[in-house]
Amino acid sequence: MELRALRYFVTVADELHFGRAAERLHIAQPAVSQQIARLERELGVRLLDRSPRRVRLTEAGQRVLDAARKTLAAAEQVQVAAMQVMTTVRIGTAAGLTARLERGIDALRERAPEFDVVLVDLPVEARLNALRHGELDMALTRGVRSVPGLTVLPTWNERLFAVVSKHHPAADRSAVGLAELADYTLRVPARKHDPPLHDAVVLALHNTGLCPRAGRPTGTLQDTIVEVGSDPQSWTVLPADQAAEIRSTRVRSIPLEPAITIAGSIVVAAANAGSAAECVVAAFRDDLAGGLHRPQ
């Protein structure tokens, strides 16, 4: 029996609604349903009565809920104890994650004030290799779904923003749709700079059914911003946290509407995917106010 399944069950019991529970947990609703069904099979009892109109706890579900809350509270104490004995946490990161790092580290320090943080800025493949070799304790990534020998823990969803020249017709808009950008050339950093992020962004755009007109790939992110800022006929797309760190006055960041998101994850060595890792994931989950803010 996994703590994750108990946490999902408690969240559904609190909300009495699978959709709202999935939103609180920042995962897809089918994943919640699958975990609850698996828990019911393991326990041999039905925990929830489901109907198209409502969800309610069964008598067995009421009893299991009390025990599940106590178990999760005990696990929380284990997580805190694990954090308290860690003297140094080595975190692999990259540009465009500053605000999330600050929030996450602050949340961790609320639980265990005495540990040190070492941030290591590496390209994504180097980050993952450093984890494999024991040179990092965890890494923040975007667009990574699975990695041989490592455990990927989905942690946040990040909204995509269009980035345009300040002279672009949409520059002063509060939001913009892909259809409105169809006549402009999409420029994205070359895939070699961050393959998982590149692929996740391209897939997210493709899944809308509105495929933007793509121009030649640019170089680095910095090169992309300079080129877009110099060409009102082009645009690029970035995750919200990355867009928030743009310092150029020649471009504007605009949320895409309807919202399009990509996934961010904490990656750890498979041997470390226990209660301490769950504690870290909780710290780096979405701040809903910050995660969907409009970069200035």
Secondary structure, DSSP 8 states (H G I E B T S, - for coil): --HHHHHHHHHHHHHT-HHHHHHHHTS-HHHHHHHHHHHHHHHTS--EEE-SS-EEE-HHHHHHHHHHHHHHHHHHHHHHHHHHH--EEEEEE-TT-HHHHHHHHHHHHHH-TT-EEEEEE--HHHHHHHHHTTS-SEEEEES----TTEEEEEEEEEEEEEEEETTSTTTT-S-B-GGGGTTSEE--B-GGG-HHHHHHHHHHHHTTT---EE---BSSHHHHHHHHHT-TTEEEEEEHHHHHT---SSEEEEEBSS--EEEEEEEEEGGG-SHHHHHHHHHHS--HHHHT----
